[in-house]
Amino acid sequence: MHQGSMILIFIMAFALVATFVWSFFCHDRSKFIRVSFLFFSWIYFLLAAVKCYLGSAENTLVESFWDIEFRTYIHYGIPITFLCAILLILLLKVRWFSSKQIIDLFCSVMFLGLLLVFVINNKISNKVYLFVFIVSVCLTSGLKMLMKKDLVYYPIQEFGQAIREAIPYIGAWVTMHCIFLPNELYLANPGEFTGKYFPFLAITVIGALIIIVILVLGELFLLPKNVVQGINVCTMSITLMGYIQNVLLNGKLEILDGDVQRWPTIILIMNSLLWFIAVATVIILCYRKKIVIKVGKTICIYLVLIQTVTLGYLIISAERTGNNPSEALTIRNSLEVAKDQNVLVFILDRFDSSWMDTLYKEDMEFCSPLSDFTFYRNATSQFANTGPGIPYLLTATEWKEEYGTNYTPNAYRESTLLQEMKEQGFDLGIYTNSGYVSNQLYNKISNYDASVEKNYDIGATIMTMWKCAMYQTTPFVLKNKYLYYTDDIESIVKAPQVWNTENDYPFAENLLKNGLTVSSDYTKAFRFYHLHGAHEPYTFSEDMKYDKTGRESGLFSQIRGSLKIVYAYMEQLKLLGKYEDAIIIITADHGQQTDFVEETGKPERVSSPVIMIKPPYRTQEHLQIKDTPVSHMEMMASIIQGMGLDSEKYGITLEQVASDSNKKRTFLKLYPEYVKYTIDGNVHDINSWSGEILQE
């Protein structure tokens, strides 16, 4: 179980103990669940308030306690005990506070408020919880003065009928978001998931059943009869509109690359208006004509059946990729270097040269460990995205028009670069996502493992897949609340031996703790370290700490943290006497993201990867900066030449490019739109850029 989730069990334990004490003195078990919920809500309020005070207002309570230690439970247990004692006294001795109406009203309002906020916001941060709690207390007090009758709940004897009424609506919503859409996503993109499929299927199905039970019993125990019926109708209308949004209204969604998605204002307004009218119409019709409720229930049942049948068909007909879910590129040899020749390439994902230029100008002292490097700040990458960018840096295969958007398989088929390195005697350590490397080359890579143990994090799997599904079914105005990244998909599988391109902390921790060693098994080594670099979300800080929420760091803090990993690596090389003769390259697979502006025929902003290189035996006082117009193509030729391989077929090297070269450079974006840019001049001058949309 996730460490942070233990805090919820901790709160529940106190709530249950307090409720048992309450029931012992008042001899009333009919309100046991609602009183437990009341205690839970107040304890949660106390902890959320403390975390807001300590600066974790934007985090959820689970995120706030993600690294909780045992002694922390003791520290918080004392004030929680006092709070429970005060609540018990109020419930047992103060007539107004202990009235049935107050308890029932608070539980109803609080439960509805939390559900509403969770669906709209995708999470309940500490400050949002405080807001919902305070509003619930105020509404409870106000409604108490207006109420003349007690709230009427379903008696236990009627639970069977009530459950049968609720399950079609809640079941349809949960089935779509927790079973069908997550499994459809997996089966359509098996290469993005590193775990085996059938355990994934089992987790989503069992998780969905548990969620259905919790939601159904939650509304029956905490909500009065008439509210339960209203919630069922609302769930039905939202489920139907979510289905329509996914099937008809989404259009072509953008690739989730770490940036917030943007839609035209008119689209946001029209889509939101359509949702409001449709949901409101269904609710009104359900209250005026009972036949509409029956029709809606039938449609919900139909959706469950059709999605179940469709999923079965997808499973049977899914294309078998031949990939082994147990294979991976591991951390093996990541802290080993060779005794004779080392070529070390650090890929800091999305590290734009303009950011490096800013960092150097603002803090030259921080950049002093790079004094032996040359920084080519007028550089271009071959591609705008990681998917083709990493394969290019491993193959040096130039894009050809006949490849279209299907670059990666063509690149590996045309290239013999890694084979040449292997034949030259280099131990190949390729530390990136295995999906970026052709499986035909796995046997040449020393850190490849065909049988890595991978286990799903059950809670993370359910929550992440629910978020992915909600991104598809929510209106456009809410979609950015459900953005997910590659890291989210990768993090549902726990495999500490697998190289993690989305979280630099494990490598940093391992490097600082264990240091580098010189291997006696080989004399030459090629190391290709793909780090998270400057890519969102910003979970790595300048002090080399990990923050899973991504709210404690920022762009330049993460850049500094990533560079500190490289600095620490170089310090280890110096201690081993292997720094001077090493070739070290610090680069990025691409620069910052940019979109094509069709009206101008130019990108929204320029993009340039950082390229810094230290040849062997280079010593100088300061980082040398060059504005020579270069690209990854010349960088690859430089690396190949430095390894003693034939570099002529790969073009000229960085050093061979004339400072006044007028060569036009190419930059390709293969998705979501297929655009070819030509850069004629300085890459940082947007007037040097021109683009055209290509057709498949």
BELSULJO-V727777 format. One record per helix or strand. SS is the DSSP state (~ for helix, > for strand). FROM is the first residue (numbers start at 0). TO is the last residue. If there is no record, write none. Layout:
# BELSULJO-V727777
ss/from/to
SS/FROM/TO
SS/FROM/TO
This chain:
# BELSULJO-V727777
ss/from/to
~/2/25
~/31/52
>/59/59
~/60/63
~/69/92
~/94/97
~/99/120
>/124/124
~/125/145
~/155/187
~/189/191
~/196/221
~/224/248
~/264/287
~/289/316
>/327/329
>/335/336
>/340/347
>/351/351
~/352/361
~/365/369
>/373/375
>/378/379
>/382/382
~/385/394
~/400/402
~/406/413
~/416/422
>/425/430
~/433/435
~/438/443
>/444/444
>/447/448
>/454/455
~/457/472
~/475/481
~/485/489
>/492/493
>/497/497
~/504/513
>/516/517
>/523/530
>/539/539
>/545/545
~/554/575
>/582/586
>/595/596
>/601/602
>/608/608
>/610/613
>/623/625
>/629/630
~/631/641
~/647/649
~/653/655
>/664/668
>/674/678
~/685/687
>/688/692
